[in-house]
Amino acid sequence: MGPADLNAALANLPLLNHPNLIVGMDRIEDAGVYKLNEETAMVQTLDFFTPIVDDPFTFGQIAAANSLSDVYAMGGKPVTAMNIVCFPSKTMDISILREILLGGIDKMREAEVVLVGGHSVDDQELKYGLSVTGIIHPQKVLRKEGSRFGDKLILTKPLGTGIISTAIKAGMASQEAANGIIKSMSTLNRRASEIMQEVGVNACTDVTGFGLMGHLSEMIEGTDHGVVVYLRLIPVFPEARELAKMGMIPGGLYRNRDYRHSMVEIRPDVDEFLAEVIFDPQTSGGLLISVSEKKAEFLLKRLLQAGVKDAVVIGEVVNNPKSKIIVQTGK
């Protein structure tokens, strides 16, 4: 489902409100947040999708890491999870499902998350993911909105997983390229989230299916500021460029670009490939953090020291143009 389809489905729904609801569906956020008491709020999210790699265990790891990411993006700590399984039991051996679940458990164990149950249905198409519940202090919830003039934008993982995943399905990606995105997609955003909470930041989201431009658009839509993104600073997976030239472009990239084209102004000198990869749909992508200029250097240093080796400043928040993204090669 594309972003336009999602917004159309959500339009004019008779939503219920509650005084304890901190984050609901009035604005698209990474997760819902409900205050339990003055010290604790509950963070809830879910995500599941079809396999993007052949190995069942690896798929389970990636799907779990992706599902946990929304809680991390809001600054929360995931504590429990439930499996979501769609499985073609008549055409696929049950051992495959076992390996997927073991991969999911492996990531949940790393995240110190307790698996408390789940639900499965017989489906012609295999899908797996998690429903996740986390906790956070009600005053420390990070939203997509909240960026301020002068903030620096930090991205913690490279782009290009959509392009390389498409190439993997077509048998066109090298093992090195596949290994690169598998390592990234199965890496939790836990440490990056913990560090940004310790340092203190203004806004955050994670980069997933709507691509960098889609999620950055959500951060500034309807605000009184815009952003400038410097493409030469954005980390991109090796081989993504050549694979894109070979036509390994996921359909979601075009949908993302068409939907957000009115908010994104790409300068004429921008490299054609980079102008596309910023719309590439990511799976279990990195955090996109908006932090004050004063704290940016310290946050980046902490991230790099903690092993978040691809973290880099990719742009900044500006006063004008409002609610718009300017994409240029460099500063």
C-alpha positions in Angstrom: 0.0 0.0 0.0 1.4 3.4 -1.0 1.2 6.6 1.2 -1.7 8.0 -0.8 -3.7 4.8 -0.3 -3.0 4.9 3.4 -4.0 8.6 3.8 -7.2 8.0 1.8 -8.1 5.0 4.1 -7.5 7.1 7.2 -9.4 10.1 6.1 -12.5 11.1 8.1 -12.5 8.0 10.3 -14.6 8.5 13.5 -11.7 8.2 15.9 -12.1 8.0 19.6 -10.1 10.3 21.8 -9.1 10.0 25.5 -7.3 12.4 27.9 -4.5 9.8 28.4 -3.8 9.4 24.7 -0.5 11.2 24.1 0.0 10.1 20.4 -2.9 8.8 18.4 -4.0 8.9 14.8 -4.6 12.6 14.4 -1.1 12.8 12.8 0.8 9.9 11.3 3.4 8.8 13.9 5.6 5.7 14.3 3.6 4.3 17.2 0.7 5.1 19.5 1.4 6.3 23.0 -1.0 6.0 26.0 -0.3 7.4 29.5 -0.7 4.8 32.2 0.4 7.1 35.1 2.5 10.2 35.6 5.7 8.1 35.3 4.9 5.6 32.6 3.3 5.6 29.1 2.7 2.6 26.9 4.1 2.6 23.3 2.3 0.3 20.8 3.1 -0.6 17.2 2.9 -3.5 14.8 4.5 -4.4 11.4 4.8 -7.4 9.2 5.7 -8.1 5.6 6.6 -10.7 3.0 10.2 -12.2 2.8 12.9 -10.0 1.3 15.6 -12.7 1.7 15.7 -16.4 1.0 17.0 -17.6 4.4 14.0 -18.0 6.8 16.1 -17.4 10.0 17.5 -14.2 8.5 14.0 -13.1 7.4 12.8 -13.6 11.0 15.6 -11.4 12.3 15.0 -8.6 9.9 11.2 -8.6 10.4 11.6 -8.5 14.2 14.2 -5.7 14.0 11.9 -3.7 11.7 8.9 -4.2 14.0 10.9 -3.1 17.1 12.2 0.0 15.3 9.1 2.2 15.7 9.3 2.0 19.5 13.0 3.0 19.3 12.2 5.9 17.0 9.9 7.4 19.7 12.5 7.0 22.3 10.8 4.1 24.0 12.0 0.7 25.4 10.2 -2.3 23.9 9.3 -4.8 26.6 6.8 -7.4 25.1 6.0 -8.7 21.6 3.5 -11.0 19.9 4.1 -12.8 16.7 2.0 -12.1 13.6 2.2 -15.0 11.1 0.6 -15.7 7.7 1.8 -19.1 6.5 0.9 -21.3 3.5 0.8 -24.5 5.4 -0.4 -26.6 2.4 2.5 -25.6 0.2 5.4 -24.9 2.6 7.1 -27.1 5.1 6.5 -26.1 8.7 10.2 -26.2 9.4 10.5 -23.0 7.4 8.1 -21.3 9.9 10.1 -22.6 12.8 13.3 -21.0 11.4 11.5 -17.7 10.9 10.2 -17.7 14.5 13.7 -18.6 15.7 15.1 -15.6 13.9 12.5 -13.4 15.4 13.2 -14.7 18.9 17.0 -14.1 18.4 16.3 -10.4 17.8 13.8 -10.2 20.7 16.4 -11.8 23.0 19.0 -9.2 21.9 16.4 -6.4 22.5 15.5 -8.0 25.9 11.9 -8.2 24.8 9.6 -11.0 26.0 7.5 -12.9 23.5 4.1 -13.3 25.1 2.0 -14.9 22.3 0.8 -14.2 18.8 -1.7 -15.1 16.1 -1.4 -17.1 12.8 -3.6 -17.6 9.8 -3.3 -19.9 6.8 -2.5 -17.6 3.9 -1.2 -18.3 0.3 1.5 -15.7 0.9 4.0 -15.9 3.7 4.2 -12.9 6.0 5.8 -12.3 9.4 6.2 -9.5 11.9 5.5 -8.4 15.5 3.0 -6.5 17.5 5.2 -4.6 20.1 4.5 -2.9 23.4 7.0 -0.6 24.9 7.3 1.9 27.8 8.4 5.5 28.0 8.1 8.4 30.4 5.2 10.6 29.2 7.3 13.7 29.1 10.1 12.0 27.0 8.1 10.9 23.9 9.8 11.8 20.6 7.5 12.7 17.7 8.2 13.2 14.1 7.4 16.9 14.4 9.4 19.0 16.8 12.4 20.0 14.6 13.6 23.6 15.2 15.4 26.1 13.1 19.1 25.3 13.0 18.8 21.7 13.9 21.1 19.2 12.2 19.6 16.0 10.6 21.4 12.8 11.4 20.8 9.5 9.6 22.1 6.3 11.2 22.0 3.7 8.4 22.7 3.8 4.6 20.1 3.9 1.9 19.5 1.4 -0.9 18.0 -1.7 0.7 14.9 -1.5 -1.6 17.1 -1.5 -4.7 19.4 -4.3 -3.5 16.4 -6.4 -2.2 14.8 -6.1 -5.7 18.1 -7.3 -7.2 18.3 -10.2 -4.8 14.9 -11.4 -5.9 16.0 -11.2 -9.5 19.2 -13.0 -8.8 21.3 -10.0 -9.8 22.9 -9.0 -6.5 26.3 -10.2 -5.4 26.6 -12.0 -2.1 28.6 -9.1 -0.8 25.8 -6.7 -1.6 23.2 -9.0 0.0 25.3 -9.5 3.1 25.7 -5.7 3.5 22.0 -5.0 3.6 21.2 -8.1 5.7 23.6 -6.9 8.4 22.1 -3.4 8.3 18.5 -4.5 8.3 19.0 -7.0 11.1 20.7 -4.5 13.3 18.6 -3.0 16.0 18.1 0.7 16.3 18.3 0.2 20.1 21.7 1.7 20.8 21.1 4.8 18.6 17.8 5.3 20.4 19.3 5.1 23.8 22.1 7.5 23.0 19.8 10.1 21.4 17.6 10.0 24.6 20.6 10.5 26.8 21.9 13.4 24.7 18.4 15.0 24.1 17.0 15.6 20.6 14.0 17.5 19.2 12.4 14.9 16.8 13.0 11.5 15.4 11.5 8.9 13.0 12.8 5.8 11.3 13.3 5.5 7.6 11.3 2.6 6.2 8.8 2.0 3.4 8.1 5.6 2.4 11.8 6.3 1.9 14.0 9.1 3.2 12.0 11.8 1.5 8.7 10.4 2.5 9.6 10.2 6.2 11.4 13.5 6.2 8.2 15.1 4.6 6.2 13.7 7.5 8.5 15.5 9.9 8.0 18.9 8.4 4.6 18.7 6.8 2.4 21.6 8.1 5.2 23.2 10.1 6.7 26.7 9.7 10.1 25.4 8.6 11.8 23.4 5.9 15.0 21.4 5.4 18.0 21.3 3.2 19.5 17.9 2.4 23.1 17.4 1.1 23.2 14.3 -1.1 27.0 14.0 -1.1 26.8 13.3 2.7 24.1 10.6 2.5 25.5 7.0 3.0 24.4 4.6 0.3 25.1 0.8 0.0 27.8 -0.2 -2.5 26.5 -1.7 -5.7 23.1 0.1 -5.3 24.0 2.5 -8.1 25.0 -0.1 -10.7 22.0 -2.3 -9.8 19.7 0.7 -10.2 21.2 1.4 -13.7 20.4 -2.2 -14.5 16.7 -1.6 -13.8 16.5 -3.0 -10.3 14.1 -0.3 -9.1 11.3 -1.3 -6.7 7.8 -0.1 -7.6 7.6 1.6 -4.2 10.3 4.1 -5.2 8.2 5.5 -7.9 5.1 5.7 -5.7 7.1 7.5 -3.0 8.4 10.0 -5.5 5.1 10.6 -7.1 3.4 11.2 -3.8 5.9 13.6 -2.3 7.1 15.4 -5.5 5.3 18.6 -4.5 7.3 18.9 -1.2 10.7 18.0 -2.7 12.7 20.4 -4.8 15.7 18.7 -6.4 18.3 21.1 -7.7 19.3 20.6 -11.4 22.9 19.6 -10.7 21.9 16.6 -8.5 23.1 13.2 -9.6 20.3 11.2 -11.2 20.9 8.1 -9.1 21.0 10.0 -5.8 17.8 11.8 -6.8 16.1 8.4 -7.0 17.7 6.6 -4.0 16.3 9.2 -1.6 12.8 7.8 -2.4 13.9 4.1 -2.2 11.7 2.2 0.2 13.8 0.9 3.1 13.3 -2.1 5.3 14.5 -1.8 8.9 16.2 1.4 8.0 18.0 3.8 10.3 16.8 6.6 12.6 16.4 10.1 11.2 17.2 12.4 14.1 16.7 16.2 14.4 19.0 17.6 17.0 20.2 21.1 17.9 23.4 22.3 16.3 24.9 22.7 19.8 24.4 19.0 20.5 24.9 17.5 17.0 28.6 17.0 17.1 28.5 15.4 20.5 25.6 13.1 19.5 27.4 12.0 16.4 30.6 11.3 18.3 28.6 9.2 20.8 26.9 7.2 18.1 30.2 6.5 16.3 31.8 5.4 19.5 28.9 3.1 20.2 29.4 1.3 16.9 26.7 3.1 14.9 29.4 3.5 12.2 27.3 4.9 9.4 25.7 7.8 11.4 26.2 11.1 9.6 24.8 14.6 9.4 22.9 14.8 6.1 21.2 18.2 6.3 19.7 20.9 8.4 16.5 22.7 9.3 15.9 26.1 7.7 13.3 28.8 8.0 12.5 28.9 4.3 11.0 27.5 2.3 8.4 26.3 4.8 7.2 22.7 4.7 9.6 22.0 1.8 12.7 19.9 1.2 15.5 21.3 -0.8 17.8 18.6 -2.2 21.3 19.7 -3.4 24.6 18.0 -3.9 26.6 19.8 -1.2 26.7 22.7 1.2 
